[in-house]
Amino acid sequence: MVMQKRDPVVMQVAGQRMSRLFELARQRTVQQDSESQRLARRYIKIARAIGTHYKVELPKQMKELACKKCNAVLVPGLNCKVRIASSKKYVVYVCGFCSTEKHIFYK
Ligand SMILES: [Zn+2]
């Protein structure tokens, strides 16, 4: 039996793999040695590649907490700054490595 890319089972497994990779990346980020930092970015990169390949949306928490530019996991108080935009319409996450801003809208 040939599995199709759009098969619900395939998409579910892809989603699980992305969540697991994000979990591992977050654990690695908290350990601050350079090898762990490298692995954390690698896990996020792989998770993104899985999402692109299987056309699955990234897990919500990963979308919000992974830097788009350098693939670092953003942990408030550790490697990123968090502030509320002056318009008060969104929260700004500033990556501590590449200073890329991330805007998370809230209601
Ligand atoms: Zn970054």
Residues whose N, C-alpha, C, O or C-beta is under 5 A from the ligand:
A	BS01	ZN	C67 K69 C70 C95 F97 C98 T100
